[in-house]
Amino acid sequence: MKAEVKSGVEYSLITLLVAGLCLWQLISGANEDDPSPAKMTLMGLGLMIAGAMHCVFMMQLVRRTGRAFAPWFIAIVIFMPIGTAVLLALLLGESETPDGPASP
């Protein structure tokens, strides 16, 4: 995997992890008897920003790998977890082909 693609995958997974943690804290905070408005607002903003950054990193990966922009935009932004999983599976499934002939 190329270095710029690998770093894009790493950044997108980190932002997805941050979004998941913010969602987890948002849900657990909402189940409290008296949720803190500041905590709920901060976690909501964190979820929104991390989700947006995840989409940005994924679309950069689409451009760097030369894939069609529009279908992947729909897959990643509208069907976020499914489109992300499919694109990451495709990227991780691709291997660099060796320059020499294949050995038997």
C-alpha positions as CSV (number, residue, x, y, z in Angstrom):
1,M,0.0,0.0,0.0
2,K,1.3,3.4,-0.9
3,A,2.4,5.7,2.0
4,E,-0.1,8.4,1.2
5,V,-2.9,5.9,1.1
6,K,-1.8,4.2,4.3
7,S,-1.7,7.5,6.2
8,G,-5.1,8.4,4.8
9,V,-6.5,5.0,6.1
10,E,-4.9,5.6,9.5
11,Y,-6.3,9.1,9.8
12,S,-9.8,8.0,8.7
13,L,-9.8,5.2,11.2
14,I,-8.7,7.5,14.0
15,T,-11.4,10.0,13.3
16,L,-13.9,7.1,13.2
17,L,-12.7,5.9,16.6
18,V,-13.1,9.5,18.0
19,A,-16.6,9.7,16.6
20,G,-17.5,6.4,18.2
21,L,-16.2,7.5,21.5
22,C,-18.1,10.7,21.3
23,L,-21.3,8.8,20.4
24,W,-20.7,6.4,23.3
25,Q,-20.3,9.3,25.8
26,L,-23.3,11.1,24.3
27,I,-25.5,8.1,24.8
28,S,-24.3,7.3,28.3
29,G,-24.7,11.0,29.3
30,A,-28.2,11.1,27.9
31,N,-29.2,8.1,30.2
32,E,-28.2,9.9,33.3
33,D,-30.9,11.4,35.5
34,D,-29.6,15.0,35.1
35,P,-27.3,15.1,32.1
36,S,-24.8,18.0,32.0
37,P,-25.7,20.3,29.1
38,A,-22.0,21.3,28.6
39,K,-20.9,17.7,28.3
40,M,-23.8,16.8,25.9
41,T,-23.0,19.9,23.7
42,L,-19.3,19.1,23.7
43,M,-19.9,15.4,22.8
44,G,-22.4,16.4,20.1
45,L,-19.9,18.8,18.5
46,G,-17.1,16.2,18.8
47,L,-19.3,13.7,17.0
48,M,-20.2,16.1,14.3
49,I,-16.6,17.3,13.7
50,A,-15.1,13.8,13.8
51,G,-17.8,12.5,11.4
52,A,-17.1,15.3,9.0
53,M,-13.3,14.8,9.2
54,H,-13.8,11.1,8.6
55,C,-15.7,11.8,5.4
56,V,-13.0,14.3,4.3
57,F,-10.2,11.7,4.8
58,M,-12.2,9.0,3.0
59,M,-12.9,11.3,0.1
60,Q,-9.2,12.1,-0.1
61,L,-8.5,8.4,-0.3
62,V,-11.0,8.1,-3.2
63,R,-9.2,10.9,-5.1
64,R,-5.7,9.5,-4.4
65,T,-6.6,6.1,-5.6
66,G,-8.3,7.4,-8.8
67,R,-11.8,6.1,-8.1
68,A,-14.9,7.8,-9.4
69,F,-15.8,10.6,-6.9
70,A,-19.7,10.7,-7.1
71,P,-20.6,7.1,-6.3
72,W,-18.1,7.0,-3.4
73,F,-19.3,10.3,-2.1
74,I,-22.8,8.9,-1.9
75,A,-21.6,5.7,-0.4
76,I,-19.4,7.4,2.3
77,V,-21.5,10.4,3.2
78,I,-25.0,8.9,3.0
79,F,-24.3,5.3,3.9
80,M,-21.4,6.2,6.2
81,P,-20.5,3.0,8.0
82,I,-21.2,0.7,5.0
83,G,-19.5,2.8,2.4
84,T,-16.5,3.2,4.7
85,A,-16.2,-0.5,5.3
86,V,-16.5,-1.3,1.6
87,L,-13.8,1.2,0.6
88,L,-11.4,0.2,3.3
89,A,-11.9,-3.5,2.4
90,L,-11.1,-2.7,-1.2
91,L,-8.0,-0.6,-0.3
92,L,-6.7,-3.2,2.2
93,G,-7.4,-6.0,-0.3
94,E,-5.3,-4.4,-3.0
95,S,-1.7,-5.4,-2.9
96,E,1.2,-3.9,-4.8
97,T,2.1,-6.0,-7.7
98,P,5.8,-6.9,-8.0
99,D,7.7,-5.6,-11.0
100,G,9.2,-9.0,-11.8
101,P,7.5,-12.2,-13.2
102,A,5.4,-14.2,-10.8
103,S,7.1,-17.2,-9.3
104,P,5.4,-20.6,-9.6
